């Protein structure tokens, strides 16, 4: 069987399966196939020449810094050394994720190889390691491993005035690169765009019509904010970020956390007249969609399995639930905002899944409907694959890739 050119979905999957290729930001829906091919081509070209896609990392000589209350340091900033000031109570939970005795040290990076700015920071107590991992003989720094990372966010929304407080706690799950552990703590690097993407995909995204700033408290003076993103809420994920990644120090006794601040771009900006109504309308819509989902058969099983690795038949059940729910409500008008319709981001927020997962669920379910047990082009090979019991389970990503390849090959070479 001849090899055919990969589809856009194939390219997206290949990039997402290789964290080192991921640009920041990475929004597949806004990229053309040619753009995805360029990303892959750049990574492969660099890999052929150097054996590693990361730029050369040179660690500066560590500088002893004053002890802080443990708050976040942006990886690329150079700190002065004033006397530390304790954070305000609102942001104090963030202190639990950082070791007071360890502060990042700036690192000098080589030239960029992709659109993703790769940043590294050394430890003030470790003079020969970048926080991207142990250095190998070539001077390159490698991540220890990629992992799913649960993070608690303390979000302080300063836009709301007149005694209306929208401060909230939010739990997200992002991809992170675990770095070499420091004594008594663990260290992970998280991409800024991944944090913002998960916030915007949640049932409590940052909304409104005005440009906003997202930042963290300055480690030495909590009255000041270090801004790392500025854009309209709908553009936060794709807007430039500086820094483009954060280093989180944590231990097994507490859930890692991060405190964020949201504000308008200028203190003189008035509160938009319809901001509160926008916030309420979107929250009400997501709550309504979640209620509708909970009323459908199979919802409890869907929630239980949502973030687990499943056997193939269970994956198909999950796909079917999500695809049918999406088909029923996508582009439907709703009573919470008569000017707009239900979007995909509303659907995957209500279901508690990611955009890529929903895209794969809809496509995978379509292929199963075509080649599965009751499909119009029933294939015994597909039926057998869906009924396989594997130890460990195959999981949704591998099953989707298998079905996608099958559908593509059969479309180009139909049976005689």
One Martini backbone bead per residue (centre of mass of N, CA, C, O) as a GRO file, in nm:
protein
  416
    1UNK     BB    1   0.094   0.038   0.025
    2UNK     BB    2   0.085   0.355  -0.028
    3UNK     BB    3   0.215   0.650   0.063
    4UNK     BB    4   0.062   0.924   0.216
    5UNK     BB    5  -0.027   1.221   0.280
    6UNK     BB    6  -0.078   1.402   0.540
    7UNK     BB    7  -0.295   1.534   0.736
    8UNK     BB    8  -0.376   1.776   0.950
    9UNK     BB    9  -0.431   1.583   1.188
   10UNK     BB   10  -0.159   1.437   1.169
   11UNK     BB   11   0.021   1.684   1.221
   12UNK     BB   12  -0.093   1.762   1.495
   13UNK     BB   13  -0.029   1.492   1.635
   14UNK     BB   14   0.280   1.495   1.592
   15UNK     BB   15   0.336   1.757   1.747
   16UNK     BB   16   0.194   1.673   2.023
   17UNK     BB   17   0.393   1.415   2.054
   18UNK     BB   18   0.622   1.662   2.038
   19UNK     BB   19   0.708   1.895   2.263
   20UNK     BB   20   0.963   2.024   2.109
   21UNK     BB   21   0.769   2.134   1.860
   22UNK     BB   22   0.606   2.326   2.021
   23UNK     BB   23   0.462   2.607   1.982
   24UNK     BB   24   0.427   2.962   2.100
   25UNK     BB   25   0.156   2.934   2.011
   26UNK     BB   26  -0.099   2.651   1.971
   27UNK     BB   27  -0.345   2.674   1.700
   28UNK     BB   28  -0.480   2.467   1.475
   29UNK     BB   29  -0.733   2.635   1.367
   30UNK     BB   30  -0.513   2.881   1.262
   31UNK     BB   31  -0.373   2.664   1.083
   32UNK     BB   32  -0.210   2.554   0.821
   33UNK     BB   33  -0.069   2.294   0.670
   34UNK     BB   34   0.194   2.443   0.593
   35UNK     BB   35   0.264   2.533   0.881
   36UNK     BB   36   0.295   2.248   1.002
   37UNK     BB   37   0.521   2.156   0.809
   38UNK     BB   38   0.729   2.368   0.903
   39UNK     BB   39   0.754   2.275   1.194
   40UNK     BB   40   0.854   1.989   1.128
   41UNK     BB   41   1.093   2.070   0.944
   42UNK     BB   42   1.256   2.231   1.154
   43UNK     BB   43   1.295   2.001   1.359
   44UNK     BB   44   1.435   1.794   1.167
   45UNK     BB   45   1.669   1.968   1.073
   46UNK     BB   46   1.793   2.012   1.354
   47UNK     BB   47   1.825   1.710   1.429
   48UNK     BB   48   2.026   1.637   1.195
   49UNK     BB   49   2.255   1.850   1.287
   50UNK     BB   50   2.246   1.804   1.632
   51UNK     BB   51   2.035   1.593   1.785
   52UNK     BB   52   1.874   1.863   1.867
   53UNK     BB   53   1.618   2.114   1.911
   54UNK     BB   54   1.774   2.261   2.110
   55UNK     BB   55   1.928   2.514   2.218
   56UNK     BB   56   2.190   2.647   2.334
   57UNK     BB   57   2.304   2.631   2.678
   58UNK     BB   58   2.395   2.896   2.907
   59UNK     BB   59   2.511   2.919   3.227
   60UNK     BB   60   2.511   3.125   3.463
   61UNK     BB   61   2.640   3.250   3.728
   62UNK     BB   62   2.537   3.221   4.024
   63UNK     BB   63   2.321   3.420   4.235
   64UNK     BB   64   2.275   3.538   4.527
   65UNK     BB   65   1.967   3.556   4.695
   66UNK     BB   66   1.720   3.656   4.859
   67UNK     BB   67   1.490   3.577   5.056
   68UNK     BB   68   1.166   3.459   5.012
   69UNK     BB   69   0.816   3.371   5.003
   70UNK     BB   70   0.806   3.180   4.728
   71UNK     BB   71   0.758   3.308   4.471
   72UNK     BB   72   0.740   3.381   4.153
   73UNK     BB   73   0.969   3.346   3.879
   74UNK     BB   74   1.074   3.467   3.605
   75UNK     BB   75   1.299   3.317   3.391
   76UNK     BB   76   1.400   3.613   3.237
   77UNK     BB   77   1.470   3.763   3.497
   78UNK     BB   78   1.630   4.036   3.665
   79UNK     BB   79   1.717   4.083   3.998
   80UNK     BB   80   1.700   4.257   4.249
   81UNK     BB   81   1.794   4.332   4.618
   82UNK     BB   82   1.569   4.371   4.808
   83UNK     BB   83   1.372   4.360   5.055
   84UNK     BB   84   1.155   4.148   5.144
   85UNK     BB   85   0.797   4.105   5.088
   86UNK     BB   86   0.513   4.017   5.197
   87UNK     BB   87   0.243   3.883   5.095
   88UNK     BB   88  -0.063   3.880   5.033
   89UNK     BB   89  -0.324   3.678   5.120
   90UNK     BB   90  -0.427   3.619   4.831
   91UNK     BB   91  -0.119   3.501   4.738
   92UNK     BB   92  -0.006   3.293   4.952
   93UNK     BB   93  -0.052   3.004   4.827
   94UNK     BB   94   0.195   3.018   4.628
   95UNK     BB   95   0.422   2.962   4.839
   96UNK     BB   96   0.387   2.641   4.842
   97UNK     BB   97   0.550   2.605   4.546
   98UNK     BB   98   0.808   2.734   4.691
   99UNK     BB   99   1.137   2.756   4.767
  100UNK     BB  100   1.295   2.981   4.972
  101UNK     BB  101   1.602   2.864   4.896
  102UNK     BB  102   1.503   2.899   4.589
  103UNK     BB  103   1.630   3.064   4.292
  104UNK     BB  104   1.629   3.176   3.995
  105UNK     BB  105   1.860   3.180   3.723
  106UNK     BB  106   1.973   3.316   3.465
  107UNK     BB  107   1.969   3.230   3.108
  108UNK     BB  108   2.142   3.175   2.819
  109UNK     BB  109   2.041   3.179   2.483
  110UNK     BB  110   2.008   3.077   2.188
  111UNK     BB  111   1.884   3.038   1.902
  112UNK     BB  112   1.606   2.999   1.741
  113UNK     BB  113   1.400   2.715   1.595
  114UNK     BB  114   1.128   2.833   1.678
  115UNK     BB  115   0.842   3.007   1.782
  116UNK     BB  116   0.937   2.890   2.048
  117UNK     BB  117   1.033   3.016   2.344
  118UNK     BB  118   1.315   2.907   2.510
  119UNK     BB  119   1.340   2.871   2.864
  120UNK     BB  120   1.586   2.915   3.130
  121UNK     BB  121   1.673   2.807   3.476
  122UNK     BB  122   1.860   2.821   3.745
  123UNK     BB  123   2.005   2.735   4.044
  124UNK     BB  124   2.131   2.878   4.333
  125UNK     BB  125   2.237   2.566   4.424
  126UNK     BB  126   2.301   2.505   4.103
  127UNK     BB  127   2.577   2.546   3.878
  128UNK     BB  128   2.533   2.284   3.641
  129UNK     BB  129   2.215   2.353   3.592
  130UNK     BB  130   1.938   2.343   3.420
  131UNK     BB  131   1.581   2.339   3.434
  132UNK     BB  132   1.577   2.133   3.177
  133UNK     BB  133   1.814   1.964   3.299
  134UNK     BB  134   2.056   1.769   3.233
  135UNK     BB  135   2.369   1.787   3.120
  136UNK     BB  136   2.538   1.713   2.849
  137UNK     BB  137   2.827   1.689   2.656
  138UNK     BB  138   2.708   1.924   2.448
  139UNK     BB  139   2.534   2.136   2.636
  140UNK     BB  140   2.264   2.010   2.655
  141UNK     BB  141   1.922   2.030   2.749
  142UNK     BB  142   1.709   1.793   2.919
  143UNK     BB  143   1.426   1.657   2.976
  144UNK     BB  144   1.313   1.423   3.178
  145UNK     BB  145   0.983   1.459   3.152
  146UNK     BB  146   0.660   1.408   3.054
  147UNK     BB  147   0.350   1.546   3.202
  148UNK     BB  148   0.083   1.548   3.399
  149UNK     BB  149  -0.048   1.863   3.550
  150UNK     BB  150  -0.167   1.967   3.853
  151UNK     BB  151  -0.329   2.294   3.903
  152UNK     BB  152  -0.363   2.565   4.123
  153UNK     BB  153  -0.569   2.856   4.096
  154UNK     BB  154  -0.532   3.201   4.193
  155UNK     BB  155  -0.784   3.435   4.107
  156UNK     BB  156  -0.748   3.792   4.063
  157UNK     BB  157  -1.010   4.018   3.995
  158UNK     BB  158  -0.966   4.373   3.936
  159UNK     BB  159  -1.219   4.469   3.759
  160UNK     BB  160  -1.395   4.441   3.999
  161UNK     BB  161  -1.619   4.654   4.155
  162UNK     BB  162  -1.818   4.758   4.411
  163UNK     BB  163  -1.782   4.479   4.589
  164UNK     BB  164  -1.726   4.284   4.348
  165UNK     BB  165  -1.615   3.947   4.372
  166UNK     BB  166  -1.407   3.715   4.148
  167UNK     BB  167  -1.258   3.541   4.315
  168UNK     BB  168  -1.071   3.228   4.246
  169UNK     BB  169  -1.068   2.877   4.222
  170UNK     BB  170  -0.861   2.668   4.000
  171UNK     BB  171  -0.851   2.366   3.813
  172UNK     BB  172  -0.580   2.222   3.627
  173UNK     BB  173  -0.454   2.048   3.325
  174UNK     BB  174  -0.114   2.002   3.226
  175UNK     BB  175   0.166   2.016   3.050
  176UNK     BB  176   0.487   1.892   3.167
  177UNK     BB  177   0.831   1.939   3.262
  178UNK     BB  178   1.042   1.750   3.427
  179UNK     BB  179   1.295   1.819   3.637
  180UNK     BB  180   1.544   1.837   3.820
  181UNK     BB  181   1.578   1.769   4.139
  182UNK     BB  182   1.573   1.911   4.432
  183UNK     BB  183   1.626   1.908   4.746
  184UNK     BB  184   1.300   1.846   4.867
  185UNK     BB  185   1.207   1.880   4.554
  186UNK     BB  186   1.010   1.970   4.276
  187UNK     BB  187   1.034   2.026   3.910
  188UNK     BB  188   0.851   2.238   3.674
  189UNK     BB  189   0.749   2.305   3.334
  190UNK     BB  190   0.528   2.564   3.206
  191UNK     BB  191   0.331   2.681   2.969
  192UNK     BB  192   0.163   2.967   2.934
  193UNK     BB  193  -0.042   2.885   2.710
  194UNK     BB  194  -0.157   2.640   2.870
  195UNK     BB  195  -0.280   2.795   3.100
  196UNK     BB  196  -0.466   2.982   2.931
  197UNK     BB  197  -0.616   2.761   2.779
  198UNK     BB  198  -0.748   2.624   3.029
  199UNK     BB  199  -0.902   2.867   3.124
  200UNK     BB  200  -1.063   2.919   2.849
  201UNK     BB  201  -1.182   2.606   2.859
  202UNK     BB  202  -1.339   2.661   3.090
  203UNK     BB  203  -1.624   2.750   3.292
  204UNK     BB  204  -1.414   3.011   3.382
  205UNK     BB  205  -1.341   3.236   3.191
  206UNK     BB  206  -1.202   3.503   3.040
  207UNK     BB  207  -1.393   3.796   3.003
  208UNK     BB  208  -1.485   4.035   2.764
  209UNK     BB  209  -1.394   4.347   2.572
  210UNK     BB  210  -1.140   4.420   2.717
  211UNK     BB  211  -0.828   4.475   2.769
  212UNK     BB  212  -0.592   4.262   2.933
  213UNK     BB  213  -0.403   4.171   3.225
  214UNK     BB  214  -0.154   3.923   3.304
  215UNK     BB  215  -0.028   3.827   3.636
  216UNK     BB  216   0.221   3.861   3.892
  217UNK     BB  217   0.364   3.895   4.177
  218UNK     BB  218   0.605   4.050   4.311
  219UNK     BB  219   0.850   3.905   4.514
  220UNK     BB  220   0.917   4.202   4.675
  221UNK     BB  221   0.624   4.341   4.581
  222UNK     BB  222   0.281   4.288   4.604
  223UNK     BB  223   0.185   4.577   4.477
  224UNK     BB  224   0.309   4.444   4.224
  225UNK     BB  225   0.294   4.363   3.867
  226UNK     BB  226   0.379   4.097   3.649
  227UNK     BB  227   0.343   4.104   3.315
  228UNK     BB  228   0.269   3.831   3.054
  229UNK     BB  229  -0.019   3.942   2.939
  230UNK     BB  230  -0.186   4.115   2.647
  231UNK     BB  231  -0.542   4.110   2.584
  232UNK     BB  232  -0.801   3.994   2.464
  233UNK     BB  233  -0.966   3.729   2.580
  234UNK     BB  234  -0.981   3.580   2.289
  235UNK     BB  235  -0.635   3.633   2.261
  236UNK     BB  236  -0.454   3.512   2.492
  237UNK     BB  237  -0.330   3.248   2.369
  238UNK     BB  238  -0.197   3.404   2.099
  239UNK     BB  239  -0.046   3.590   2.251
  240UNK     BB  240   0.213   3.730   2.374
  241UNK     BB  241   0.470   3.594   2.598
  242UNK     BB  242   0.627   3.724   2.918
  243UNK     BB  243   0.685   3.460   2.983
  244UNK     BB  244   0.653   3.127   2.823
  245UNK     BB  245   0.741   3.018   3.116
  246UNK     BB  246   0.721   2.812   3.415
  247UNK     BB  247   0.853   2.749   3.741
  248UNK     BB  248   0.773   2.471   3.953
  249UNK     BB  249   0.775   2.423   4.300
  250UNK     BB  250   0.742   2.105   4.478
  251UNK     BB  251   0.548   1.867   4.667
  252UNK     BB  252   0.369   1.593   4.813
  253UNK     BB  253   0.196   1.775   5.032
  254UNK     BB  254   0.120   1.971   4.787
  255UNK     BB  255  -0.050   2.144   4.565
  256UNK     BB  256   0.016   2.301   4.304
  257UNK     BB  257   0.055   2.666   4.264
  258UNK     BB  258  -0.104   2.977   4.130
  259UNK     BB  259  -0.095   3.335   4.108
  260UNK     BB  260  -0.334   3.558   3.964
  261UNK     BB  261  -0.382   3.864   3.765
  262UNK     BB  262  -0.657   4.079   3.673
  263UNK     BB  263  -0.659   4.358   3.437
  264UNK     BB  264  -0.654   4.644   3.315
  265UNK     BB  265  -0.441   4.850   3.124
  266UNK     BB  266  -0.589   5.082   3.296
  267UNK     BB  267  -0.696   5.256   3.575
  268UNK     BB  268  -0.908   5.446   3.401
  269UNK     BB  269  -1.075   5.223   3.329
  270UNK     BB  270  -1.381   5.143   3.298
  271UNK     BB  271  -1.644   4.960   3.364
  272UNK     BB  272  -1.809   4.782   3.171
  273UNK     BB  273  -2.142   4.768   3.134
  274UNK     BB  274  -2.136   4.445   3.012
  275UNK     BB  275  -1.951   4.260   3.184
  276UNK     BB  276  -2.136   4.121   3.388
  277UNK     BB  277  -2.326   4.002   3.172
  278UNK     BB  278  -2.109   3.836   3.029
  279UNK     BB  279  -2.028   3.661   3.264
  280UNK     BB  280  -2.309   3.546   3.328
  281UNK     BB  281  -2.382   3.428   3.051
  282UNK     BB  282  -2.152   3.221   3.029
  283UNK     BB  283  -2.195   3.071   3.293
  284UNK     BB  284  -2.488   2.989   3.231
  285UNK     BB  285  -2.430   2.828   2.978
  286UNK     BB  286  -2.242   2.614   3.098
  287UNK     BB  287  -2.437   2.515   3.314
  288UNK     BB  288  -2.656   2.429   3.112
  289UNK     BB  289  -2.484   2.224   2.955
  290UNK     BB  290  -2.418   2.043   3.197
  291UNK     BB  291  -2.708   1.968   3.252
  292UNK     BB  292  -2.767   1.841   2.977
  293UNK     BB  293  -2.547   1.624   2.997
  294UNK     BB  294  -2.653   1.489   3.268
  295UNK     BB  295  -2.930   1.389   3.115
  296UNK     BB  296  -2.763   1.188   2.967
  297UNK     BB  297  -2.681   0.894   2.874
  298UNK     BB  298  -2.360   0.822   3.026
  299UNK     BB  299  -2.239   1.055   3.205
  300UNK     BB  300  -2.111   0.920   3.453
  301UNK     BB  301  -1.912   0.748   3.288
  302UNK     BB  302  -1.775   0.983   3.149
  303UNK     BB  303  -1.658   1.119   3.405
  304UNK     BB  304  -1.496   0.872   3.514
  305UNK     BB  305  -1.321   0.838   3.225
  306UNK     BB  306  -1.205   1.111   3.114
  307UNK     BB  307  -0.887   1.067   3.263
  308UNK     BB  308  -0.845   0.781   3.121
  309UNK     BB  309  -0.728   0.464   3.031
  310UNK     BB  310  -0.880   0.275   2.772
  311UNK     BB  311  -1.056   0.068   2.623
  312UNK     BB  312  -1.183   0.067   2.311
  313UNK     BB  313  -1.489   0.046   2.377
  314UNK     BB  314  -1.481   0.291   2.578
  315UNK     BB  315  -1.386   0.504   2.382
  316UNK     BB  316  -1.633   0.492   2.196
  317UNK     BB  317  -1.835   0.583   2.412
  318UNK     BB  318  -1.708   0.858   2.459
  319UNK     BB  319  -1.728   0.963   2.171
  320UNK     BB  320  -2.032   0.938   2.139
  321UNK     BB  321  -2.118   1.134   2.358
  322UNK     BB  322  -1.965   1.388   2.256
  323UNK     BB  323  -2.063   1.395   1.958
  324UNK     BB  324  -2.370   1.407   2.017
  325UNK     BB  325  -2.365   1.661   2.189
  326UNK     BB  326  -2.238   1.848   1.980
  327UNK     BB  327  -2.453   1.808   1.756
  328UNK     BB  328  -2.698   1.919   1.933
  329UNK     BB  329  -2.551   2.226   2.016
  330UNK     BB  330  -2.412   2.328   1.782
  331UNK     BB  331  -2.514   2.647   1.678
  332UNK     BB  332  -2.705   2.713   1.896
  333UNK     BB  333  -2.934   2.890   2.038
  334UNK     BB  334  -2.961   3.110   2.327
  335UNK     BB  335  -3.091   3.285   2.615
  336UNK     BB  336  -2.818   3.440   2.721
  337UNK     BB  337  -2.747   3.519   2.400
  338UNK     BB  338  -2.896   3.639   2.112
  339UNK     BB  339  -2.615   3.702   1.940
  340UNK     BB  340  -2.537   3.397   1.990
  341UNK     BB  341  -2.376   3.086   1.971
  342UNK     BB  342  -2.274   2.774   2.011
  343UNK     BB  343  -1.958   2.663   2.085
  344UNK     BB  344  -1.699   2.452   2.110
  345UNK     BB  345  -1.585   2.576   2.377
  346UNK     BB  346  -1.849   2.527   2.531
  347UNK     BB  347  -1.856   2.219   2.508
  348UNK     BB  348  -1.571   2.138   2.628
  349UNK     BB  349  -1.623   2.284   2.893
  350UNK     BB  350  -1.876   2.120   2.983
  351UNK     BB  351  -1.715   1.834   2.954
  352UNK     BB  352  -1.404   1.860   3.046
  353UNK     BB  353  -1.231   1.909   2.781
  354UNK     BB  354  -1.041   1.920   2.505
  355UNK     BB  355  -1.018   2.022   2.189
  356UNK     BB  356  -0.864   1.776   2.073
  357UNK     BB  357  -1.045   1.558   2.190
  358UNK     BB  358  -1.307   1.640   2.047
  359UNK     BB  359  -1.200   1.613   1.761
  360UNK     BB  360  -1.134   1.307   1.786
  361UNK     BB  361  -1.415   1.210   1.867
  362UNK     BB  362  -1.566   1.294   1.609
  363UNK     BB  363  -1.384   1.142   1.405
  364UNK     BB  364  -1.384   0.859   1.534
  365UNK     BB  365  -1.693   0.818   1.526
  366UNK     BB  366  -1.724   0.836   1.221
  367UNK     BB  367  -1.551   0.585   1.154
  368UNK     BB  368  -1.712   0.381   1.320
  369UNK     BB  369  -1.981   0.428   1.167
  370UNK     BB  370  -1.854   0.315   0.894
  371UNK     BB  371  -1.670   0.036   1.005
  372UNK     BB  372  -1.838  -0.088   1.201
  373UNK     BB  373  -2.078  -0.303   1.291
  374UNK     BB  374  -2.311  -0.080   1.162
  375UNK     BB  375  -2.174  -0.010   0.908
  376UNK     BB  376  -2.169   0.061   0.567
  377UNK     BB  377  -1.835  -0.040   0.583
  378UNK     BB  378  -1.781  -0.302   0.711
  379UNK     BB  379  -1.507  -0.415   0.930
  380UNK     BB  380  -1.355  -0.674   1.081
  381UNK     BB  381  -1.094  -0.537   1.172
  382UNK     BB  382  -1.231  -0.310   1.327
  383UNK     BB  383  -1.406  -0.477   1.513
  384UNK     BB  384  -1.171  -0.627   1.649
  385UNK     BB  385  -1.023  -0.375   1.756
  386UNK     BB  386  -1.264  -0.270   1.938
  387UNK     BB  387  -1.260  -0.564   2.108
  388UNK     BB  388  -1.006  -0.533   2.238
  389UNK     BB  389  -0.782  -0.658   2.501
  390UNK     BB  390  -0.550  -0.468   2.685
  391UNK     BB  391  -0.209  -0.493   2.846
  392UNK     BB  392  -0.238  -0.220   2.834
  393UNK     BB  393  -0.426   0.005   2.728
  394UNK     BB  394  -0.434   0.187   2.437
  395UNK     BB  395  -0.615   0.422   2.389
  396UNK     BB  396  -0.726   0.703   2.215
  397UNK     BB  397  -0.481   0.792   2.042
  398UNK     BB  398  -0.409   0.522   1.903
  399UNK     BB  399  -0.687   0.457   1.793
  400UNK     BB  400  -0.718   0.708   1.620
  401UNK     BB  401  -0.470   0.664   1.439
  402UNK     BB  402  -0.562   0.397   1.321
  403UNK     BB  403  -0.834   0.497   1.199
  404UNK     BB  404  -0.718   0.724   1.027
  405UNK     BB  405  -0.538   0.547   0.847
  406UNK     BB  406  -0.758   0.364   0.742
  407UNK     BB  407  -0.935   0.581   0.609
  408UNK     BB  408  -0.719   0.695   0.421
  409UNK     BB  409  -0.635   0.435   0.267
  410UNK     BB  410  -0.924   0.355   0.171
  411UNK     BB  411  -0.982   0.616   0.011
  412UNK     BB  412  -0.735   0.562  -0.195
  413UNK     BB  413  -0.794   0.222  -0.163
  414UNK     BB  414  -1.034   0.070  -0.265
  415UNK     BB  415  -1.202  -0.202  -0.284
  416UNK     BB  416  -1.274  -0.436  -0.545
   0.00000   0.00000   0.00000
